Structure formats: C-alpha cells, structure tokens
C-alpha cells in the first residue's frame, strides 16, 4: 500500500501530482509508519522524535522543491 501511494503521489516522477497538502499527507503517512512502529513497541520518545523529524524534513523538502 505504501509503495503504491508513494509511486502515485509522492515520488519525484509521480504519475499524479496533487496539491501540496495531499503530497505532504501521503509522505507523512508513509514515512510516519516507522515512527508509529517505534511508538507501538514502547519506544515512545524515539517514535516522537522520528515523527517530528519526518514532518519537518518532508515539509521543508517539498516547499523548496516547489518553490
């Protein structure tokens, strides 16, 4: 599921290139899976740190790519 979402919406040569909010949502969901997994196994601090880094990195990268 993650590969399909990424290929359709988030990859550099994605078939569909929706608006910025949807691209950020797809990237956050796909990349946030690691953070959710860490949080789920009891590593709450690591999960939160990874989630924050993913959101910040994805947002900055996408804004600069489109800017």
C-alpha positions in Angstrom: 0.0 0.0 0.0 2.8 2.4 0.9 4.6 1.7 -2.3 1.5 2.4 -4.4 0.8 5.6 -2.6 4.3 6.8 -2.9 4.5 6.0 -6.6 1.2 7.7 -7.4 1.6 10.9 -5.4 5.0 11.4 -3.7 7.8 10.1 -5.9 9.8 12.7 -7.9 8.3 11.3 -11.1 4.8 10.5 -9.7 2.0 9.8 -12.1 -0.3 12.2 -10.3 1.0 15.4 -8.7 -1.8 16.7 -6.5 -1.6 19.9 -4.4 1.0 20.4 -1.7 -1.3 19.4 1.2 -2.1 16.0 -0.2 1.5 15.3 -1.1 2.6 16.2 2.4 -0.2 14.0 3.8 0.9 11.0 1.7 4.6 11.5 2.7 3.7 11.9 6.4 1.6 8.7 6.4 4.2 6.6 4.6 7.2 7.9 6.4 5.4 8.1 9.7 4.9 4.4 9.7 8.4 4.0 11.2 7.5 6.4 14.0 4.3 4.7 14.7 6.1 1.3 14.8 8.6 2.7 17.3 5.8 4.2 19.4 3.9 0.9 19.2 6.7 -1.2 20.6 7.1 1.0 23.6 9.8 3.4 22.4 7.6 6.5 22.8 10.4 9.1 22.9 12.1 7.7 19.8 8.8 7.5 18.0 8.0 11.1 18.7 11.5 12.3 17.7 11.2 10.3 14.4 7.8 11.7 13.7 8.9 15.3 14.3 11.9 14.8 12.0 9.8 13.2 9.3 7.3 16.0 9.3 9.9 18.8 9.4 12.1 17.2 6.7 9.2 16.4 4.4 7.7 19.9 4.7 10.9 21.7 4.1 11.9 19.5 1.2 8.6 19.8 -0.6 8.4 23.6 -0.1 11.8 24.1 -1.5 11.1 21.6 -4.4 8.0 23.6 -5.4 9.4 27.0 -4.6 
